[in-house]
Amino acid sequence: MAPSVDLVVVFRASVGKTYSKAQARQNAQQAEQQYTRLLDTLKKGGLRAVGKRGEREGQLLVLVSCPEPVLNRLARRERYTDFLSGLPTNNPVGGEDLDSTPLSPADRLRLIHSYITSTVEDGGLGVAPQSDEWNRVESIMALHDHLFNDTWIRSWTTHQLGFVKYDKIKEQFGESIALYFSFLSTYTKALLVISAIGAACYFLAAPYSTVYSILLVLWSISFVEWWRIKQRVLSVRWGTRGSFRVEKRRAQYKHIAWWKRDLRILTSVPVILFFAAILAVILTGIFVFEAFVTQLYKGPGARIVGFSPTILFMAIVPRFLGLYHNYAVRLTNWENHAHQSSHDASLTIKTFSLSAIVAYLGLALSAFVYVPFGEQVMTFVQTNLFHKEFPFHASAKSWASSVMSTFGTGPTATFVANTTEKAAAAASEGIHQQKAKGYWETDSSNARGKLNPSRLQDQMFAFTVTNQVINTFLEIGLPFILRAVDSLKNGRGLSFAAPAGGAAKKKRVMFEDEASGSEVAKSANGKEEREFMERVRREVALPEYTLFADYSEMITQFGYVSLWSTIWPLAPVMSLINNWLELRSDAFKIAVHTRRPIPSRSDTIGPWLDTLTFLTWLSALTNSALVYLFRPNDHCKPVGTSLQHNHHHLSHSDSSTRELLFSALLVALAASHGYIIVRLIVRHVLERVLWKNSKEEKEAERLEQLVKEQYLRSLGVADVAVEKGAQVAEKVDPSVDSFKAFWEFDEGMDEIKRSIKDA
């Protein structure tokens, strides 16, 4: 039977660099001191801890197990802490109740992990990975329950709809992971409605249907408000409502004045805007180059040149986002958030802001620049390329003049003047020869004919179908390929299983001073122990799981549906199919491709709910503008896009660009105000239908009342009346005894009997 291990502390004995003898000796001493202090801290805290060799050089794995008495005290302390913080718990578990009602695996791991990583002031051991005090502790991870994982993966069959059972996930991975799967399942169910509407409008209604746009905005608002209530219901059901009140402080937190922390947060705003502006300029430049310049080129390798914008995007944008992410992490650390939830929320907002620009700016430029004003932009590009003097020609003239002025007059000046004029003339002649060869399209009518009328629909198909297929492959298929490559590289043969480490295992030499402990090592490393350690090393080599990537993918997809599906109403259908697979791929990714997530309590999806609210507001603006600009005034079926139909506003020749944009702005402004009113109405109705007098609302009120009663009872003031037979040791007031007869003689009953007798 394998040893019972709760957590694994990954310790780095060396950093893998080449040291001199003195540096190596100093590094070994520092590693020994911190490793010894780590074991002492864990053992003094009542935990069992033992170190084992990792697979990578200089890596140590400290296996930690929590005895039942310590776990009982941790559970009891958490219950009392929740009580003092006013946190109602659905099923409070004290230490004495663990035998009859044991903790779930997620609660057990969460309690132990919180105990190890919390600060000493919060009652923990203070072992925070990557902190200044524990800079050699890389991470603290939990081991997978492979029996549960296998059962979980097998349960995803084609005969099931795939709407997960949240309670099982909560018991195994904690409330945060269960809340994500609940959100994904709820969002997928909501897509059923808008998918049916979108399919009907695609085949039956005109493109850019007003009815579909209105229903789309109503659906977006209703879903967000529905989920707002849904997460509240789940937090009451799971007993996590208000869990932020008991969240532990970060080990990196240092107390500073509130205004300094707020000032630091405000300081990050111009940095974000600066990077956002640069990113917008880069994406706009790539857009103009791809949509206009590459269409005008018809020389050798024209097809290859058509791929150059994609190459530029892949070469520039990911590097830029990586650079920005490093600054975002530094800024968030500098902001000095007290709790991990607020730290993660701040980093999420910073990171997703630029990711949204990358996701949506291309569609915005196509919808509001390319389609309505593509001919004007194409004419502008042609004018600057062919009908004006080339910058190189002007630079040649300027350079020639400067050279001539330098030499002055005389034979040398005459020679230089003749030479430079010939060079400039040759450059100009070469350019005209290049034009003559037909490398560029110079005819205006032909150039306008190169505009792609189905560009918007092509982009929507790429974003909602192609990109989602690629993302699924990157999540599920690519890790297997990388493992096979890593296995071949390290001489282990072709293997798709998770590697045991980053490098091949080296033969370990036994020294004389270790001979006395060799027998102990043999008894401690039996067959079962060796197999268990191989499994541990395989899981240590896996990457950590983070919720950010999965939430970001779903929120971005919601933006495509709510903001832009008016362009292509089948986008919700594609998203529905993707999410049906996403439920399974995310479960598979957690069970196979990543480490086991550390459980944590949460009652909300955090900043993602605010992001959804912002996207619904933005959808009111974009949908109203799209319908106003592109709704056709004929009634043909949506075979193509806007450029293939006569549009109510774009078809008028007297509609100037300024008037058109101003009118669209007014329509969007009116839609913004309408959104506020509609959201208030929808929120009010859903609150009455889904929350008021619901079982969860009554349970929340009962738990809140229970907490208050327990607190008053602990103070001895819950029951004002003295119980019968209780001894009262209060001092008797003499004035009361003097009126004893007055208080004992009651005339009320006699008066009632007399009135009855008279009747």
N, C-alpha and C positions, 0 to 999 in steps of 0.2 A: 504493500500500500504506500502511495506517495506521501511525503511529509505534508502537514497542513501549514501552508504559507499564506499569509494575508496580503502582504505587500513586499515589493522588491525595491531596495534603494540602490540605484546605479551610481557607483562611486568611481571617479577617475583618479587613478594613482599617478599617472603621468600624462602629459599633454601630447605625446607622440613626437616631440621635437628632438633634435639632436643636441645633446648637452655636452659640455666639457665635464671632466671628472668632478670638479668642484661643484658645478651646477647640478650635476646628476645626484651628488651626495646631498646637496641642500634640498633638491626637489623630493628625494626619498624621505628625508627627515620631516619635511612639511606634510607629505602625504601620510607618513606614519602617525604624526601627532593628530592630524584631523581625523584619520580613520579610528585611532584609539578613542578619541573624544566622542566620535559618532557612536561607537559600540557602548561606551560608558553611559552616554545620554539615553540611549534606547533601553539599556538594561536597568538603569536607575529609574526609568519611567515605568518599570514593571513589564516590559516587553521582552520576548525571546528574540535574540538576534545572532546571526552567524554569517560570516563572510565566505563567499565562494569565488573561485576564479571565473572571470568572464571569458568570452572567446577572443575579443580584441585585446591587443597588447596594452597593458596598463589599466584594464577595466576590472573592477571588483563588483560583485553582486552581493549585497547584504540582504539576506532573507529575514523577514520580520513576521513574527506570529504573536497574537495577543491572547493571553490566557483568559479564561472565562471570568474569573473574579475582577480583573481589570476592565473587561468589557462591560460587566454589570455596573461598575462604578461610572464608567463613561456614559452608559445609557441613562442611569439615574440622574447624573449631573445634567445631561442634555434636557431631560424632562423638566427638571427644576428651573433650568435656564429659560426654557420656552415659557414656563409658567410665569416667571418674573418679568419676562418681556411681553407678556400679554399675547403670546402666540397660541391659539387654540390648536390642539392636536386631536386628530380623529381617533387614534388608537394609542394613547400614551402607554409606554412600556417602561416599567421600572426594572431595576435589577432583579428583584425577587420574582418577576413575572416571566423571565426569559425561558424558563423550562417549559411552562405551559404555552406561552406565546413567543416563540423565538424571533429574533430580529431577522429581517430579510437580508440576503447577501449584500444588497446595495447599502442598507443602513449600517451593516457591520463594517464594510470597507470605508464608508464615509466617516464613521465615528473614529476609526483608527487613523485614517489619513489626516483628518482634522486635528486629532490629538498630536500627531507627530509634527505637522507643519505649522500649527498655530503658535503665536508668540507666547512667551512665558507669562506675560501680563494677562493673556486670555486663557491661561490654564493649560497651554500646550508645552511641547518640548522645544519648539523654536527651530526645528531642522527644516529650513526653507531652501529648496534647490536654487542654485545660482545666486544666492545672497552673498553678501560680503563675508559673513562668518562661515558659510558653508559653500565656498566657491568650487569645491571639488565634487559636490553632490550634483550630478547631472539631472536626475529626475527620480521621482517616486512613482511606481506603477503597480497595477494590480494584474493578476494572472486571469486568463480566460477560464470560464467554466465551459469546457468543450462539450459536455453532455447537453447543457442547455443550448449552446450554439448550434449543435447538430439538429436538435429538435426544432429549434427556431427556423433554421434554413429549410428543413424538410417541410415545415408547415406552409411554406409559400408554394403552393401548387397552382396549376392553371385553372383548377376548379373553384378556387377561392377568389372572391373579389379583392382581397388583399387589404382590407381595412383592419388594422392591427388591434390586438388586445393590449390596451395601454398598461393595465395593472401588472401583467407579466413582465413587460419591459421595465416598469418602475421598480419592481422587486429585484431585478437583475442589474440594471444600469443606472437607476436613480431617476428622480423627477425631471431633470433637465433633458435627458435623452427621450424619456417618455413624452414630454411636452412637445419635442420636435416631431416625433412620429405622429402625435395627435394633430399637430398643425398640418403636417403633410397630408394626413388622411382627410382632415376636414376640408382642406383646400382642394383635394382631388374630388371629393364629393360635390363641392360647390361648382367645379368645372363641368359637371354633368349638365347643369342647367344652361350655362352660357354656351356650351358646345352644341346643344340641341338648337338653341336660338341662332347661333352663328351658322350652322349647317343649313338651316332653313333660309336664312337671309342670303347666303351665298348662292343658292340655286334658284331662289324665287324672287328676291328683291333686287333693286338696282344697286350698283356699287356705291359705297359711302352712304349707306342707308341711314336716314335720320332716326328711324325706329330702332335699328340695331344700336346706334350710338347712345341713344337715351337709355335703352335697356342695359347696355354695357356699363354705363356709369352707375345706374341703380344697383346692378349686380356687384360692382366693386365696393360701393359704400356698404351694401348689405352684408357682404362677406366679412369686411373688416370689423363692422360692429357686431356681427355674429361671433366672430372669433374673440372679440374683446370680452363677451359674456361667457363664451366657452372656456377660456382659460381661467376665468374666475370660478366657474363651476368645478373645474378639475382641481384647482387649488384648495377649494373647500373639501372636495371628496378625498384628496390625498393629505389633507392636514398641513398644507404648506403656505396657506394664505398669511402674508405678513412675514415670511421667512427672512426678509432682508433685515429685520430687527435683531436677529440673532447671528448675523454674519460676522465672522471673525475678521480682524484687521490684517492687512497685508504686512508681511515681515519687512518689506522695503519702505513702509510708511513712516514718515517723520513728521511730528506735529509742527505745523506752522499756522500762522494767522489765517483766518478764513479769507480775508481780502487778498492775501498773497496768492493763495491757491486759485481763487477766481481770476486774478490778474494773469496767472499763468495759463489758464484755460482760454482766456480771451486773446492772449498772445499767439496761440496756435491758429487762430482764425485767419489772419493775413497770410500765414505760411500755407495753409490749405488753399486759399484763393490764388496765391502765386503759382503753386503747382498746377492747380486746375486751369488757370489761364494758359500756361505753357502747354499743357496737354491738349487743350482745345485748339490752340494754334497748330500743333503738330497734326492732329486729326483732320483739321480743316484743310491743311496743305496736302495731306495724303488724299483727301476726298477730291479736291480740285484736280490733282494730278491724275487720279484714277478715272474720274468721271468725264474730264474734258481733254486734258493734254494727251493721254494715251489714245483717245479716240481720234485725235487729229493726226497721229503718226501712222504712216502707211509704208514706211521704208522696210529695209531688211530686218527680219526678226521682230515683226510687229506683234506676232502672237506671244513671243517671249516678253516683250516690253509690257504686254497686258498684265503679266504676273508681277511686275516690279512693284506696284503699290502694296500687294500682299507681302512681298519680301521686306519692303520698307517697314510695314506695320509690325511684322514679327521681329524685325531687328531692333526697332526703336522703342515701341510701346511697352513690351514686357520689361525691358531694362529700366525704362523711366519709372514704371510702377514699382519695380523693386527698389530703386533709389528712394522713391517717395515713401515706401513702406518703412524703410530704415529710419527716415526722419520722423515718421508718424509714431513709431515705437519709442524713439528717444523723447519726443514731445510728450507722449502719454506718460512715460516714466517720470519725466520732469514735472508733470502736473501734480504728482504726489497724491494719488487717490488713496483713500483710507481702506476701501474694500475692493475685492477682486471684481465684483459685479459692475461697479462704476468704472473701474479701470478698463474692463473689457468693452463696456458700452461706449466709452470715449474712443477707444481704438477702432471699434466697429464703424462708428460714424465717419471717422477720418478715412478709413480704408474703402468703405463702400461708396463714399462720395465720388471718388475718382473712378471706381469701377463702373458706376452708373453712367458717368460721362462717356466712357469707352463703349458701353453697351448701347446707349440711346442717341448719341450725337450724330452718328451716321444716318440713322433714320430721320432725325430732325432736319438735317441738311438736305436730304433727298426730298422730304415732304414739303419743306417751306422755302427751299432755294432751287433745287434741281427741277422739280416738276413745274412749279408756276413760272419760274424765271430762267429756265435752262437755256432758252434761245438767247436771252440777253447776256447771260454769262458766257456762252459759247462765242458770241460776237466779241465780247470784251477780250477773251483769251486770244482769239484770232487777231484782233487789232494790235494787241501788244506783242504778238509773236511775229507778224508778217507785215503789218502796215505802218510800223514805226521803226525808227532806227534801232539796230541792235545795240545793246549795252557794250558789246565788245568793240563795235565800230566806233562808238563815241569814246571809249577808253583809248582806242588806238590813236584817235585824233588828239586827245588831250595829252597822251604820252608823247606824241610827236612834237607838239607845241612846246612842251616843257623841255624836251631835249634840245630843240632849236634855240630856245631862249638861253639855255645853259652855255652853248657853244658861241653864241653871239653871231658875228659876221665873219666873212672870209671864206676861203676855199673849203675849210673843214665844215663850216655851217652849211654851205651849199650842198656838199656831198651828203651830209646827214639829212638835210631837208628832202633831197631827192630819194634817198633810201627809205625814209619813213613814209613818204607819200606813196611810194611803190608798195610798201608793206601793207599800208591801210587799204590801198586800192585792191591788192591781192586778197586781203581778208574779205572785203566787200564782195569781190567777184566770186570768191569761194562760197560765200553764203548764197548768192544768187544762183550759182551752179547747183548748190544743194537743193534749193527750191525747185530748180528746173528738173532735177532728177525725180521729183515727186515724193520726197520723203515726208512731206506734210500736206495735209489737206488745206488748200487755200481758198477754195470756193465756199462761200458762205452758205448757199442753199444745201450743198452736199454735207457741210459740217452740221447744220441743223438736223439733217436727216439721220445723223449718227446718234442722236439722243435716244436713249432707251426708254420706251413708253412703259415697260413693265418693270422698271427698276425697283419701285417700292415693293411690289409683290415678290420679286426675286430676293430682295433683302429680307423680307419677313419669312420667306421659306427657308432661307439660310439660317436665320436666327432661331426659328422655332423647330426646325427639323434637323438640318445638318449639324448645327452647333450642339444640339442635345445628344445626337448620336455620338459625336466626338467626345463629349463630356462623359458619357456612359462608358465608352471604351477606355478613356483615361482613368476612370475610377476602378474599373473591373479588370479589363484586359491588360493594360500596360504594366501593372505590378507583377503579373506573371511573367511577362517578357523580360522585365528588368531582373527578376530573380534568376531566370534562365541564363541571361548574359553574365550576371555576377557569379553564378555557379560555374560556368565555363571559364571565366576569367581566373578564378581561384583554383582551378584544377579539380573540381568536385564532380565533373561530368554534367550532363544536361539534367537539371532539376528545376521544377516549377514550385517546389515547396519553399517556405520561408527560410532564409539562410540563418545559420546559427550565429553568424557574426559578420563583421566587415572583412575579415581576412581568414585565410586558411589556418587551421589550428597548428601551432608549432609544438614540437616535441619539448617536453619540460625535463630539465636535468635535475636529478636528485643529488643534493650535496650531503656531506657527512653529518653536518649538524642537524639534518632532517631525518636521519635514519631512525632515530628513536621514536619518532611519531609516525613511521610508515605503517605500522600495524593499525594504529588508530585511523589513519587515512583510508586503509583498505576496508575496515569495518564500516566507515562512514560513507563509502562510495561503492555500495553494492549495485547490483543490476538495476533495481528499481530506482535507486537514488541517481544513478547515472542517466537513466532514461528521463527522469524528472528534470534534471539539470539541463539536459539537451532541449527539452521543451521550454524551459525558462529562458535559455539563451536564444532560442528562435523568437520568442515573443519580445525579448529585449531589443532585438534587431529591427522590429517593426516600428514604423513612425507613430507618433502620438495622434490620437483622433481629436479633431476640433470641430465644433458645431458651426463655426463661421462659414466654412466653404459650402456646407449643405444649405444653411439658411440663405446665404448670398445667392446660390443658384436658384432657389425657389422664389425669392423676392424679385430677382431680375426677371424670371419668367413671368411672374405676376405683372411686372411692369410692361413686358411685351404685350400681354393679353389686354390689360386695361388701357394702356396708352395708344397702342398701334393696331389692334386687331380689326379696327374699322377698315384698314387697308386690305386685309385678307381675313375674312371672318372664319376661316378654317383653322386659324392659329389656336383657338381654345381646344379644338379636337386633337391637334398634334400635341398640345401640352397635356391633355388628359391621358393620351396613350403613353407619353413619356413618364408621367407621374405614376401610372400603374406599374411601370418597370422600375421607377425610382424607389418605390417602397421596398422592393426586393433587393435592388442593387445596394442601397444604403445599409440594409440589414446584413447583406453579404460582406460589404466593406468593413463594417464594424467587427464582424465575427472572424474574418479571415485576414484582411489586409492591414489592420491597425491594432494598436494596443487596446486593451480593455479600457473604456473611459472611466475616469474616477467619478463616482457618483457625487452629485451635489443637489441641494434643495433649491427649488425655484418656483415662483408662482406666476411668472410671466415670461414672454419671449424677449423682453427687454427692449432695446432700441429698434428692433425689427418691427414692432407694432407701430412706432412713430413713423418709420419709413413707409409702411403700408398706407398709413393715413396720408402722408405727403403725396404718395403716388396716386391715390384716389382723387385728391384735389387736382393734381396735375393732369389726370385723365379727363377731368371736366373741361380743362382748357384745350388740350390737344384734340379731343373728339369734336368739340364745337368748331374749332378752327378747320379741321379736316373736312367736316361736312360742309361748312360755309364755302371753302375754297374749291372743293373737288366734286360736290354733288352734281351729277349730270342733269341737264334739263330735258333730256330725252329719256325714254323708258326701256332702253335696250338691256339685255341681260349682261351680267358682269363677266364677259368673256375676257376683257383686257383690263387696263387701268385707266386712270383719269385722262391721259393724253389721247385715248382712243374714242372719247366721247365729247360732246358739246356740253360745257359746264356753264352754269348760270352766271358766274362772275368772270371766269377766265375767258369766256367767249366774246365778251364785249371789247371792242377795240379801243373804246374811250376810257376804259378802266386803267388809270395810271397805277404804277407800282405803289406810290405813296397812299393813294386812296384805298387800294386793296389791302395793304398792310394795316392801315388805320381802322378800316372796317373790321378786319379779322381780330384786331386787338380789342375793339369794343365788344365783339361777340364773346371773346374769351373772358373779358372782364365781367360781362353779364353772367356767363356760365359759372365763374368763380363765386359770385354772390348766390347764385342758385344752388350751388353745391353746399354752401353753408346751411341754407334753409332745409334742403333735402336731408342732409346728414342729421340735423337736429330731429327731424320728424322720424327718420328711420331708427335712430338711437332710442327715441322715446317709445316707439312701438315695440321694438325688440326687447327693451327692458321690461315692458309690461307683459309681453308674451312669454319670454324665455326665463326671466329671472324672478319677477314678482310672484310671491306665493308658491315658488317652486320648492322642491324638496331640499335643494342645496341652500337656498336662502334661509329656510327654517333651521337647517342644520347649523349654518353659520351663526344665526342668532342664538341658538341653543348653546353652542360651544362658547360664544362670547359671554353669555349669562353664566355658564358654568365656571368660567375662569373668575368672574367677579365674585360668585358665591364662595368658591374655594379660597379666594384671597380674604374675604370678610370672615370666613370661618376660621382661617388661620390666625386672624387677629382677635377672635373671640367675640365678635360683634355681629355675627350673622343672625343669631336668634336673640331678640331682645327679651322675650318672655323667659322666665325661669322655669326649667323643667320641673315636673312634679317629683317631690322627694329630694330635690337638690338642696344642699346646705347653703344658705345665704348668710354670708359673714359680713353683712352691711350694718352699719350703725343705724339704730332705730331713731327716727325723729320724734322727740317728745310731743311736739305740737300735733302730730298725727294721732297719738293715743287719746288726747283730750277730746277729739271729735270722732272717736270710734263708734259711738252710738249713731251719730249722724250719718256715717258712711254705711252702716249695716242695715238701717231701716229703709226698705224700698217700698214705695207706694204705687209703682207702676202696674204691677200684676193685679193688685186689688182694684185699681181703677178699670182695668180691662174686663175683669170678671163682672164688675157692677154694670158696665155698659152692655155686656152680653145678657145679663139678667134683665135689664130694662127692656132690651129688644124682644 
